[in-house]
Amino acid sequence: MKFFHTADWHLGQTFHGQERHEEHRAFLDWMLETLATRQPDALLIAGDVFDVVNPSLRAQELLYDFIVGAHERLPQLEIVMIAGNHDSGNRIELPAPLMQRLNAHARGRVQWRDDGELDSERLLIPLHDTSGEIRAWCLALPFLRPAEVTGGDIGDYAAGIARVHRELIDDARERRQPGQALVAMSHAHLQGASVSEHSERPIVIGGEEALPASLFPEDIAYVALGHLHRPQQVVEARIRYSGTPLPMDFSEAHYPHQIVEITLEGETLSGIEALPIPRSVELRRVGPLPLEQTLSELDALTGDDNLPRERWPWLEVRVELAAPCPDLRARVEAALDGKPLRLLRIHTRFPDSLGDARESRVTLDSLGPRELFERTWHKRYASEPTPQILEDFDHLLQTVHDDEENA
């Protein structure tokens, strides 16, 4: 059988205040065409479907229009979707009864039975081939919050994670028949994986956030991961992040963006192929350069005047200044006047008191909560926060995210 692995769609993301609806629409249109062309048996979406726990109506329309469109084109296609750390598990599961009529399965949370055992049955989803035969079992593991696996005790988080994986894998082994593969889908940060420069929200569980690849034993034919934006394998080829379909930040503009097509033969992995996603909107960066050189570079920029405005490239300008320049934006905009480009951000750098060293002047939207906390601590106490303080902060931040979801 054959299936697609994708993740981290972040539908509804705003890019420095600008919505990206048209870019996501273009990606989903491409996905529909690719599904129709390559005819996989299943589509796995490994979390962070939305960018925030309370997504806009437009973001939700994108998802459900896609699911309906995929079912219309490939009625036998099975879609399995899990919640990521950006998602509300409850919201992901809310339309599950309707989605099942479209061969779509949504899992947002783990649940426990009255006897204290994991409710594995709802997390084990059979994947069928075109003849209707079960060819694989998908172990659908949404992002696991501490309260779901430990009762809120962050100190037992790693043990709780290991228990969930162990019980689910044991039940999957009992359920499958000879010749049926096991495929795990998880939204997690695995040890040894490479993170993005700016755009990923940490899975904030203190020092326990990076999980070992040993959670997935060798009889798991393939592990479809979400959370990290850079496409990559971890430890071995069968354990893989598909990466985001769009660059989430200018620092990700150079990544290859893709979905992954997986082929299984019986119980084993037989093929992996990356399918590049065409970029509907280009991301461009100018600088960091001194002001006059920056303006010269901007004067030389060109673009395609035939593109509709929503497809004009996003532009970030990084300028090195010796002193404040009150009319900086006006000068940059004048250099770009009439060019089919959308100025998204002007980032300035000034010399600090150490001479050659330079410090970025940043805005709040370019800092994550953890980095902002560390900067504030250092400014107030002239020292770095200890690992225990950072772990306590991470625990509080996770509580805030969970409260947002419950609200």
ZAMARGU-4260 file (C-alpha; in steps of 0.2 Angstrom, whole numbers, plus 5000, padded with zeros to 4 digits):
<rodrens>
0) 5000/5000/5000 | 5005/5018/4998 | 5002/5034/5009 | 5007/5052/5010 | 5015/5059/5026
5) 5012/5078/5029 | 5012/5089/5044 | 5012/5107/5052 | 5000/5115/5040 | 4998/5129/5052
10) 4982/5135/5044 | 4977/5152/5049 | 4995/5158/5052 | 4998/5177/5051 | 5015/5182/5044
15) 5020/5197/5054 | 5002/5202/5054 | 4998/5197/5037 | 4986/5182/5033 | 4992/5168/5022
20) 4975/5161/5016 | 4980/5161/4998 | 4996/5152/5000 | 4988/5139/5010 | 4974/5138/4997
25) 4987/5135/4984 | 4996/5121/4994 | 4979/5112/4997 | 4974/5114/4978 | 4991/5106/4974
30) 4988/5092/4987 | 4972/5088/4979 | 4979/5087/4962 | 4994/5076/4968 | 4982/5064/4977
35) 4972/5062/4961 | 4988/5059/4951 | 4997/5047/4963 | 4982/5038/4970 | 4988/5034/4988
40) 4978/5024/5000 | 4979/5035/5014 | 4985/5053/5020 | 4993/5056/5037 | 4993/5073/5044
45) 5004/5073/5059 | 4998/5088/5069 | 4998/5107/5070 | 4984/5107/5057 | 4980/5125/5063
50) 4992/5138/5069 | 4982/5143/5085 | 4970/5134/5097 | 4956/5145/5091 | 4958/5146/5072
55) 4948/5158/5062 | 4933/5152/5052 | 4943/5154/5036 | 4956/5143/5042 | 4943/5130/5047
60) 4935/5131/5030 | 4951/5128/5022 | 4953/5111/5031 | 4936/5105/5029 | 4934/5110/5011
65) 4950/5101/5008 | 4943/5085/5016 | 4927/5086/5006 | 4937/5089/4990 | 4949/5074/4993
70) 4934/5062/4997 | 4925/5068/4981 | 4941/5064/4971 | 4946/5048/4980 | 4931/5041/4989
75) 4942/5026/4996 | 4956/5038/5003 | 4958/5037/5022 | 4963/5053/5031 | 4971/5052/5048
80) 4974/5068/5057 | 4981/5071/5075 | 4982/5087/5085 | 4999/5095/5088 | 5004/5107/5102
85) 4997/5122/5092 | 4980/5113/5090 | 4965/5111/5102 | 4963/5093/5104 | 4945/5095/5108
90) 4942/5106/5092 | 4951/5093/5081 | 4940/5080/5087 | 4924/5090/5087 | 4918/5086/5069
95) 4924/5068/5070 | 4907/5059/5068 | 4904/5069/5052 | 4922/5066/5046 | 4921/5048/5048
100) 4908/5048/5034 | 4922/5055/5023 | 4934/5041/5028 | 4943/5054/5039 | 4948/5051/5057
105) 4953/5065/5069 | 4962/5061/5086 | 4966/5075/5098 | 4968/5068/5115 | 4973/5051/5123
110) 4959/5044/5135 | 4960/5032/5149 | 4948/5019/5154 | 4940/5017/5171 | 4952/5003/5175
115) 4967/5015/5173 | 4972/5007/5156 | 4975/5017/5140 | 4960/5017/5128 | 4971/5011/5114
120) 4957/5005/5103 | 4952/5023/5098 | 4970/5027/5093 | 4973/5012/5082 | 4966/5015/5065
125) 4966/5002/5051 | 4972/5007/5034 | 4965/4998/5019 | 4971/4996/5001 | 4960/4998/4986
130) 4952/4981/4988 | 4946/4985/5006 | 4959/4974/5014 | 4968/4980/5030 | 4986/4982/5025
135) 4992/4993/5040 | 4988/5000/5057 | 4990/5018/5061 | 4995/5022/5079 | 4988/5039/5080
140) 4997/5048/5094 | 4992/5067/5096 | 5003/5079/5106 | 5004/5072/5124 | 5001/5086/5137
145) 5007/5082/5155 | 4990/5082/5162 | 4985/5068/5150 | 4999/5056/5154 | 5004/5060/5172
150) 4989/5069/5180 | 4999/5085/5179 | 5015/5080/5187 | 5029/5086/5176 | 5042/5076/5184
155) 5034/5060/5178 | 5031/5066/5160 | 5045/5055/5152 | 5038/5040/5161 | 5020/5044/5156
160) 5025/5046/5137 | 5035/5030/5138 | 5020/5021/5145 | 5008/5027/5132 | 5019/5022/5118
165) 5022/5005/5126 | 5004/5001/5129 | 4998/5007/5112 | 5012/4997/5103 | 5008/4981/5113
170) 4990/4983/5108 | 4994/4986/5090 | 5005/4970/5089 | 4990/4960/5096 | 4978/4967/5084
175) 4987/4966/5068 | 4987/4950/5057 | 5002/4943/5048 | 5007/4954/5033 | 5000/4970/5041
180) 5012/4984/5044 | 5012/4996/5059 | 5014/5014/5056 | 5016/5027/5070 | 5011/5045/5069
185) 5016/5057/5082 | 5018/5075/5086 | 5034/5077/5096 | 5052/5083/5097 | 5064/5068/5095
190) 5082/5069/5102 | 5095/5073/5088 | 5083/5082/5077 | 5087/5099/5070 | 5075/5114/5075
195) 5071/5129/5065 | 5080/5146/5069 | 5065/5156/5075 | 5048/5150/5071 | 5044/5134/5081
200) 5036/5135/5098 | 5045/5124/5110 | 5035/5109/5116 | 5037/5116/5134 | 5040/5102/5146
205) 5057/5108/5153 | 5071/5097/5149 | 5060/5082/5145 | 5054/5089/5128 | 5066/5079/5117
210) 5060/5061/5117 | 5071/5046/5112 | 5069/5038/5095 | 5069/5021/5105 | 5051/5024/5109
215) 5048/5017/5091 | 5054/4999/5090 | 5060/4991/5074 | 5044/4982/5070 | 5036/4999/5067
220) 5038/5000/5048 | 5037/5019/5047 | 5036/5034/5060 | 5027/5049/5053 | 5032/5064/5064
225) 5026/5082/5065 | 5032/5097/5075 | 5049/5101/5068 | 5048/5112/5052 | 5064/5106/5043
230) 5061/5090/5034 | 5073/5076/5040 | 5075/5059/5046 | 5080/5055/5064 | 5092/5041/5067
235) 5086/5030/5053 | 5076/5032/5037 | 5060/5025/5044 | 5058/5039/5057 | 5055/5055/5048
240) 5048/5073/5049 | 5040/5078/5033 | 5042/5097/5037 | 5030/5111/5034 | 5022/5114/5017
245) 5026/5133/5018 | 5040/5142/5026 | 5034/5149/5042 | 5048/5162/5044 | 5061/5170/5032
250) 5074/5159/5041 | 5065/5144/5033 | 5065/5150/5015 | 5079/5139/5010 | 5072/5123/5017
255) 5065/5111/5004 | 5046/5110/5007 | 5038/5093/5003 | 5026/5079/5007 | 5033/5061/5009
260) 5026/5047/4999 | 5028/5030/5008 | 5026/5013/5000 | 5024/4997/5011 | 5026/4979/5006
265) 5018/4968/5018 | 5025/4972/5035 | 5040/4982/5029 | 5045/4999/5022 | 5049/4997/5004
270) 5050/5015/4997 | 5051/5033/5002 | 5049/5048/4990 | 5049/5066/4993 | 5037/5076/4983
275) 5042/5094/4982 | 5028/5107/4985 | 5029/5122/4973 | 5030/5138/4982 | 5016/5150/4977
280) 5023/5165/4985 | 5042/5169/4986 | 5051/5175/5002 | 5065/5187/4999 | 5078/5195/5011
285) 5089/5210/5008 | 5103/5213/5020 | 5109/5215/5033 | 5118/5229/5024 | 5122/5248/5028
290) 5108/5259/5023 | 5114/5266/5007 | 5119/5249/5001 | 5102/5242/5006 | 5093/5256/4996
295) 5104/5252/4981 | 5099/5233/4983 | 5081/5238/4984 | 5082/5249/4968 | 5089/5234/4959
300) 5075/5222/4964 | 5063/5216/4951 | 5047/5206/4951 | 5033/5199/4940 | 5021/5213/4936
305) 5009/5200/4929 | 5006/5191/4946 | 4990/5195/4956 | 4994/5205/4972 | 4991/5190/4983
310) 5005/5181/4975 | 5018/5195/4976 | 5034/5190/4985 | 5035/5194/5004 | 5050/5205/5008
315) 5061/5207/5023 | 5074/5221/5024 | 5088/5221/5036 | 5098/5237/5039 | 5113/5241/5048
320) 5112/5259/5055 | 5126/5269/5064 | 5112/5280/5072 | 5093/5281/5072 | 5085/5285/5056
325) 5068/5293/5058 | 5063/5292/5040 | 5070/5274/5037 | 5053/5267/5032 | 5049/5281/5020
330) 5066/5279/5011 | 5064/5260/5010 | 5046/5262/5003 | 5052/5275/4991 | 5065/5263/4984
335) 5051/5250/4982 | 5038/5261/4974 | 5030/5253/4959 | 5038/5236/4962 | 5027/5220/4964
340) 5034/5216/4981 | 5025/5216/4998 | 5036/5224/5012 | 5033/5214/5027 | 5047/5219/5039
345) 5061/5231/5042 | 5074/5224/5054 | 5087/5236/5061 | 5104/5233/5069 | 5115/5246/5078
350) 5133/5245/5085 | 5133/5241/5103 | 5146/5248/5116 | 5158/5234/5112 | 5162/5241/5095
355) 5162/5228/5081 | 5149/5217/5090 | 5131/5221/5084 | 5114/5218/5093 | 5098/5216/5084
360) 5084/5227/5089 | 5069/5215/5089 | 5050/5217/5091 | 5040/5206/5102 | 5033/5196/5088
365) 5051/5190/5084 | 5054/5183/5101 | 5046/5167/5109 | 5040/5168/5127 | 5055/5159/5133
370) 5068/5170/5125 | 5058/5185/5131 | 5058/5178/5149 | 5077/5175/5148 | 5081/5192/5142
375) 5070/5200/5156 | 5078/5190/5169 | 5096/5194/5163 | 5091/5213/5163 | 5084/5212/5180
380) 5096/5201/5189 | 5112/5202/5178 | 5113/5184/5178 | 5106/5169/5168 | 5091/5159/5174
385) 5095/5142/5181 | 5089/5126/5173 | 5076/5124/5187 | 5069/5142/5184 | 5068/5138/5166
390) 5059/5122/5169 | 5047/5131/5180 | 5044/5144/5167 | 5041/5131/5154 | 5028/5122/5165
395) 5019/5138/5168 | 5019/5142/5149 | 5012/5125/5146 | 4998/5128/5158 | 4994/5144/5149
400) 4993/5135/5132 | 4981/5122/5140 | 4970/5136/5148 | 4969/5144/5131 | 4963/5128/5124
405) 4950/5125/5138 | 4943/5142/5136
</rodrens>
